[in-house]
Amino acid sequence: MRTKPPPPPPEPPFDAILLVSFGGPEGPDDVMPFLENVSRGKPVPRERLLAVAEHYHHFGGKSPINDHCRELIAALRVELTAHGVDLPIYWGNRNWHPLLPDTLREMQRDGVQRAVAVFTSAFSSYSGCRQYQENIAAAQAEVGQGAPRVDKVRPFFHHPGFLQAVTERTRDALATLPEAQRAQAHFLFTAHSIPNAMAATCAYEAQLAEASRIVADAVGAASHELVYQSRSGPPQVPWLEPDVTDHLATVAARGVSAVVVVPIGFLSDHVEVLWDLDEEAREKALSLGLTFARAGTVGSHPAFVAALRELVQERLIESTEARVTPRFVGVGPALPSTCPPGCCAYNPQRPMARPS
């Protein structure tokens, strides 16, 4: 008579939260080492790195993204405590300190066994979700036996708290236009361009289009479009278009007098937002006679922080096998926290998005 195999040991409860982000230089001496980390193993010419480095040096050699993470952690800690969640929050980056392997070592030393991860990306794509999971797996392998287990929250592009924060930032930008131009202003929702081959394996475009539609409807936009920015890689490799700066000429030719640019694909005003939109796109718009307004990213907006707290709580409840009803706006359903096999698959040896 065959004996049944023993049941698997119970999973450890979540005992920490991990914020996972891209990383960015903290000063001029960090810029090139950071860019070399970003481009390692990818066919990025040295001249391209030097050109991107100048964007960072234009802003003092420091990316705002790390300060954004610090602010977000501080706000999230307060929000979680107010709702009875008492877990430590750790922070690890893909490309600059604190790097994920170092963070997982710290968590291991602190006795953390299992963490719920929040990625600083609302949308599904290889570079915005799957690659972060690969980064975590590589860090766990580097740490070795006893490395904490890490499970993520679901993509949150249509969580009502995220969309409320985007909507309020967009209304604030619209209010800066002359009153006579507000009703007919054209809205350009922007996100980081990715290679078409990457877009073909994920729902990035569809999610961006849906989130943009919801926000445009909420602010009563007369017209809106989804455009892209920050494209890199060889020109012969097709990436998502149109580019926001190039597209401004088309918008002006339609007789539009004012545009509101909404960086819906980004969570913080980091260097790509500051350079590509506040410098290049703004200059192009003004040269075309367009009145230009740019919405802030969600940053540490209270509605967004509350949304992250809710997503963490949702994952904590899921781990107990209790029923939970994820909230979302627009086309559903809410995506699962655990990605199916092959989700957002992409060959990482192909040219990748340039640094944030």
N, C-alpha and C positions, 0 to 999 in steps of 0.2 A: 504494500500500500504506500502510495506516494505521500510524502508529508508536504504540506503547503509551505512555501517560503515565508520567512518572517516578514511582517509588514515593514515598510520603510520607516525610519525614525521620523518623528514629527519635525516639521520645519521650525527653525527658531523664529521667534517673533521679531518684528522690526524693532531695532533699538537705536536707530540713527537715521538722519536725512543727509543726502549727499547732493549738493548743487554741482552740476557738471557743465562747464562752459568752454569757450574757445581759447581764452587767454589773450593777453596782449602785453606789449612792452611797458615797463614802468618808468623808463627814462631813455635818453638818447643812446646810451651804451648797450641797451637791450635790443634795439631795433633790428639790426642785422642778424644776431643770433636767433631772435624770435622768428624772423622771416625764413631763416635757414631751417628751423624746425618745421615750419608750415610746409615748406616746399620739398623737404627731404623725400627722396624716392620718386619725385615727379619731374617731368621734363620742363622745368621753368628756367628760362635763360637768366643769367646773372644780371643783364641789363634791366630785365623786368623787375627783379628784386630791388635794384637800386632806385628804379622809378617809384615803386611803391614805398620804399623807405623815405623818399622825399615827402610823401603825403604825411607820414608820421612826424617827420621833423618840422613840417609846417605847423603842427600843433604842439611843438615842444618835445617831440620824441616820446610822448606818452599816450597810450590808448586809454580812453575813459572806461573801457569795458570792465577792468578789474575793480575800479571804484564802484561801478554799477553793481557788480556782484556783492561787494561788501555792503552796500546800501540795501540791496534786496534781502540778503541774509539777516541784517538787523531788523528790517521791517517784518520779515516772515517769522522771525523768532518771537516778536511781540504778538503777532497775529495768532500763532500757534498756541502760545501760552494763554492768551485770552480765551481760547476755545478748548483748553484742557489737554493739549498735546505737549508732553514734556519729553522731547527728544533732542539730543545734541545735533547741531547742523555742521557738516563738514563741507569743504569746497575743493574741487580738483579741476584742473584745466587740461585741455588737449595739447596745447602748444607752449605754454609758459607757466611759470611758477604762480601758485602751487600746482605742480604737475600731479596727475592722477596716481602714479605709483607711490609718490611721497605721501599723498593723502591717504591712500589705502594702508600704507605702513603705519601711519599715525592712528588710523582707526583700529588696526589690529592691536597696536600697543595699548589702546584704550579698552580693549575687550569687545569691540563691536563685532557682532556676528552677521547681522543682516541690515542693510540700509535700503531705504526707498529713495530713488534718484529722480531729480528734476533736471531736465535738460533745458538750456536757454535757447530753445527753438520751439515754436508753436506748431510747426508744419512738418509733415512727413516727407523725408527725402533721405538719400544715402548719407549726405554730409550733415544733415540736421538731426538724424536719429540713429540709423544703423551704424554709422561710423563711430558714434559715441559709445555704442554698445561694444563694438570691436575694441575701442580704446580701453574700456573698462576690463574686458577680458584679457587684453595684453598686460594691463597693470596687475591684474590678479595673478597671472602667470609669473610675472616678475617678482611679486611679493612671495609667492609660493604657498605652501601649506598653511592653512589658517587665515588666508585672505578673506575679507568679508564678502559675503554674497551681496549682490546689488540688483534690485528689481526697480524698474522705472514706473513713473506715472504715465497715463495715456497721452497721446498728442492732444493739445488743447486749443486748436485753431478755432473751434466753434463753441468753446466754453463761454457762457454769458458774461462772466467777469472779465475775461480777456477782451471780448468784443466791446463791452461797456467802456473799458479803459481806452481802447482805440477810438471809439466814438467820441468820448469826451475830449481827447487830445485833438481830434479832427475839428470838432466844434470850436475849440479855442483858436485853432489856426484860421478857420473861416472868419472868425470875428475880427481878425487883424486886417482883413481886406476892406477897402472902402465900401461903405454900405451899398452904394449903387451897383457894385459888381458882385455882391454875394449870391444873389438869386440865380445867376447864370454862370457862376464859376464852374470850371471843369475840374474834376477830381482825378488825379493820377495816383493809383495805388502801386507802390513799388516793393519789389523783393529782390533778393540776390539772384541773378541769373545763374542757371546751371546748364551743363551740356544737355542737348536733346536726348542723348542716349541715357543719361541719368534720369531725366524727366519721364522717359518711357517706362520706367520700372517702378514708379511711385505715383501718388495722388497729389503731388505738390501743386501743379497748376490748378487742378480742380478745387483743392482746398483754398488756395489763395483767391480764386475767383468767387467762391462762395462767401468767404469772410469779407471780401471787398464789397460784394453786393449787399450784405447785411448792413455794413457800416454806411455805405452810400444811401441806402434806404432810410436809415436812422437819422441821417443829417439832412435829408431832403435834397440830395444832390440832383441837379438838373441833368448831369451826364457824368459818366465815369468810365475809366479804363484801367486794366491791369497792365503794367509795364515792368521792365526789369532794369537792373543796374549792376555795376561792379563786375562785368564780364571779364574773363581772362582766358588764357590759353591760346593756342595757335588760331589764326583767323580762319583757316580752312575747316576747323572743327565747329559744327553748328551748335549754338547756344540759344536759349530762350530769348525771344525778342518780342516787341521792340525795346530798344534802350531808351530810358527816360529822357536823357539829354537830347538824343537824336530826334525823338518823337515830338519834342516841343515845337519844332518847325512845322510839323504836320498840324498840330493843334492850333498854332497861330494862323495857319493858312485857312482854317475853317472859320475864322472870324472871332475866335474866343479871345476875351480880353484879360481873363484872370484864371490862374490855376492854383489848386491846392494839392500839394504833393504829400502823400501819406505813406511813410515807410512801414507798411503793415507787416512785412516779412522780417522785421528786426525788433528786438526787445529793448535795445539801448542805443543811445546816440553815440555809437563808437565811430572810429575814423572813417569807415566807408560811408556812413551816413553824413558825417560832417564834410568830407571832401566831395563825394560824388553828388550830393544834393545841395548842401549849403554853399559850396564853391562853384563846381562846374555847372550843375543844372540851373542854379540861381543866375549865374552870369549869362548863360545862354537865354534864359527866359527874358531877362532885362534887355538883352540885345535885340530880341524879337518884339519888344514893346509889351510883353506880358507882365501883368502884376503877379507876383509870386509869393505864396505862403507855404511854409513847410510845417506839417504837424509833428509834434514831438512823439517819440516812441513811448511805449507804456512804462518803461523804467520801473519805479516803485509806486506806481499809481495804486491807491488803496483797493480799488476793485480788482486789480490784477493780483495783488498780494493775497487778497481774500480768495481768489480763484485758485492760486497755488496751494493755499492751506486746505481748501476743499478737495483738491486733487490728491493731496497727501492723505487726508482723512479717508477718502474713497479707497485708496490703495490699502490702508491699514485695515479697513473693514473687509475688503476682498480677501485678505490673508486669513481671516477667521471663517471664511466660507459663508458669512452672512450675506443676505441680499442687499444690494446697493443699486440705486437708480442713478446713473451718471447724468448730469445735466448738460444739455447742449442747445444751441440755437440753429435753426435752419435745417438743412438736409442732414439726416442721420443715417445710421445710428452713431452713437459715440463709439470711437475705436477702442479695441481692447488694450489693456496695459501690456499684455504679452504679444509681441509681434509674431505673425505666422511665419513659417519657414520661407525664405526667399523674399520676404517683404523688403522693398527698397533696395534690392540687390544691385550692385554696380561694381565694375572692375576698377579698383582704386588706383591702378597704374595709369589710367587715362588722366588727361589734364583736369585739375580740380579747381574749385572756387578759390579765389585769392583771399588773403587774410582779412579778418575783421578788425 
